[in-house]
Amino acid sequence: MKIYGNKINDGNISGVIVIDKPNDMTSFKVGSLIKKELGCYKVGHAGTLDPFATGVLPILINKATKLQDGLVGIPKSYEGTFKLGASTDTLDITGCQNAEKTVSNSEAEDIAGYLSCLSGDFVQKIPAFSARKFKGKPLYKYARKNIDVVLENPTSVIKIYNFEVKSCRNPFIDFKCTVSKGTYIRAFAQDIMDKFDIPALLYSLKRTSSGGFDISDALPLKSIEKGASFIIENIIPVNLLNK
């Protein structure tokens, strides 16, 4: 979709460009690259993705940043894989391994059956390595210093709209799900460990929808190398977002 005007520093250039975030990059970095390319005065995003995760990242430009709270509140969908038999301090593949155990096929199938039944309101443990704040600081800053504050701020209530196990091929469980704002997908690895006493971690994750935008709407980050005019041509204007 096109937006009128092509002045790079024009504050009237406002809207959303949907990026398919690559792995090993922060959501903040993606926004910074687009901000630099456009020379715009303000950018934001509708929901942070962990650096190792990929997928839909709506980047909000200029006046569209005022819509952030509303877009973040829209349910998000993911596809990913859990790995059983190993766990890390971050609950995903980026952390330091802290447990290992051989998992039988029957145990893997039991876990897959449990996950496929997840639905409705769900009390989730907040990961120690997360951006959730405690006394004004992100929890990961305490975790990096081995300061345990999780017991003082342990859980949040999320909503699971659906959770489907696509395949179970021990030690991997492939899934897709749609969940509410504030859900940490890797925190389900902690739930597996609590329920079954079996180490688990999030092996891969791709967000397929966020802020009402689908992965089919997303552009590869590399495409912004085509320049500011290409970005402007693909911005969804604020007036269309409000409809």
N, C-alpha and C positions, 0 to 999 in steps of 0.2 A: 504494500500500500504506500501511496505517496503523500508527503506533507508539503504544503505550499512553502515556497521560499527555499533558498539554498545558501544563505549566509551562515558561515560556520559559527560565528559568535552571536548569532541572533537568538535572543532569549525566548523568542516565539517558537523555536524548534523544540517542541515538547511532545513526549509520547513514550512508547515502549518499543524496544527492539529485543527480540527473543533469541538468545544465544544457546547453542548446544555446548555447554561447558566441557572442556577437555579435562582429563585427570591431571593430578599434580599441579593444580593451579587454584588459588583461592578465589572465592566469589568477588572479593574486594578488588583483586588484581584485574579481573575481567572488566569490572566497572571502570577502573582507572584507565585501562587501555582505550576504552571507548570515549571516555571523557577527554583524554589527551588527543585522540584523533579528531573529535568534533570541536574541541575547544569550548565546550559548553560549561556553564557555571555550576551545575549540580547533577549528580547521578546517584541512584540508589538501586536496590534490587529487591525482588519479591521472594524472599526466602533464601537463606544461606545454604549452600551445598558444601560438604566437607571437601577438602582439596582432592582426595583420591576418588571422589564420586564424579560422575558425568551427568549430562542431561540438561533439561530445561532450566534456564536461568533468565527470567525476564529482567532486563535492565531498564530502569525508569530514568527518563531524561527530563531535566528542568522541572516544569510544573507538574509532570506526571509523578514526581516523588511524593506529592500530597496524597496520592492514591495508594501508597504503600501498605497501610494498615488493612485496607479493604482487600487488596490483592493477596496479601499474606494469609488472610483468613480463609481463603478458598481451599477446599481439600486438595491434597497433592497425591500423585500416583507414582509408584516406583516399580522397578524390576531389579532383582538382585539375586545374590547367592550367599548362603551361609555355609561355612565350613565347620564340620564337627570334628572333635578330637584334639583341638588346640584352641587356646585363648590368649589374649594379650591385654595389657593394661588399658588400651584405648578401645577395646572390643572390636577392632577391625585389623586389617592387614598392615596398617602403618605402625602399630605399637610393638612393644617388647613382649615376647612370649613369656607367659607365666604359668602355663599348665599344659599337659599333654596326656592323652589317654586314647587307647584303642576303642573304637566304637563298632558294635556289631550291626549287622544289617537290620535286625529287628529293632534295636534301639533307635536307629536312624528313621525307620518307618514310624515308630511311636512319636518321635519328635515332629515328623512331617504331618502326622495326623493331628497333633496338638495345634500346630501352626495354622492348619487349614480350618480350624474351628474358631479362630480368633475373630471376634466381632463385637461391636458396641463399645460402650465406655470401658476403658482399660486403665488401670493404675500402673504407670511406668516409672521405673527407677531412673533418675536423671544420671547420665554418665558423669564420672568424675572429670573426664576430658570433654568438656562442652563449654559453649559460650554463655550458658545460663549464669546469671550473676548472683553472687552471694556477698552481701556487704559492699556492693559497688564494684566487685572484681569478678571477672569470668572464672568459673570453676577450674578451667584448665590451668590457670596460673597457680592455684593452690596445689593441684595435682602434680605439676612439674616440680614443686618444692616438697613433695611428699607430705603435704598438710591435708589431713582427712577432714573435710567439712561436709561430706555427703550425708552423714548421719544427722546433721542439723537441717538439711534441706533435701530430703530423700526422694520425693516422688512428685509426679504431676499426673493429672487425669487427662487422657487423650481419647479420641474416638477412632475406632477402626471401622471403616465402611465395608471393606472386604479384604480378605487375605487368602490368596489362592496359591497352593503349592503346585508348581508346574511340573516338577520332576524331583525324584529322590534317588540319587546315585551316590551312595555312601562313599566318601564323607561329605558330599555336597548336596545341598537342598536349594533348588531354584524356585523363586517365588515372584509374585507380583501382588501389589496391595495398593489400596487407597486409604489415606489416613488424614487426620486433622492437623491443623497448625500445632506446632510444638512437639511433634512426634520425632523421636530419635530412632531411626531404623536399626542402628547398631545396638540399641538398648534391648532389642528382642534377643540378642545373643546372651545378654545377662539373664533374661527371663528363662531361656533354655537351660542355662547353668543352674539357676535356682530350682527349677522344676525337676530336672533330670540328673543333676550332679554330673553333667557331661560338659567338658570344655567346648566352647563355640565362639566363632567370630564372624563378622561380616566380611566376606571375601570380595564382593564387588557390588556396586550400586549405580543404577542409572535412574534419574528422575524423568518420567515420561510425561508428566503434566504438572503445572504450577501456575497459580494466578489466573486460571482459566485458559492457559495456553498449552497446546499439545506439542509433543516432540516434532510433529510434522510442520509446525510453525517456526521451528528453531533453525538458525543459521550456524554453520561451523564458525568458530571464533576466527579461524584463519581468513574467512571471507572479508573481515573488516580491513584487511590489507589492501583491498580494492579502493579504499579511500573514503573520505567523508561523504562524498556525493552518493556512494553506494549505500552507506549507512542511512542517510537521510531518506533515500528512496524506499527503505525497508522499515522505517519507523511507523508504528501504528499510532495515529494522532490521538490526543487526549479526548477529543469530542467523540470519537468512535468507542473509546473505552468506557465512557459514561453511559452508553446506550445499552 
